[in-house]
């Protein structure tokens, strides 16, 4: 059973930065990885994704501020978040897909507030 463990969330002031990490229980070589978020009362949405060939995609609201990257050897995907604003407040979830399988992490809270 694959396990994904997120870390790096917390409270940050507007304009600040955070880096989220998601570490899998094994290698992520060949997997497509993504970060999603869910704010209270809203649906879960895709924030950023990175394919097994390192092709990236971003939600329009985070483009230019967030960067997704991966380290296949460490089994980790990162989300560097800069210029955070209160609208980024949400629980952030890591997602991994391989063939027809999909796995989710437990989520990490990001709160942007002064």
Protein Blocks (a to p, Z undefined) as FASTA:
>chain_A
ZZdddehiacddehiacddddddfbdfehiacddddddehiacddfbdcdfkopacddfk
lgokaccdddfknopacdddehiafklgccddddddehjbccddebjaddddZZ
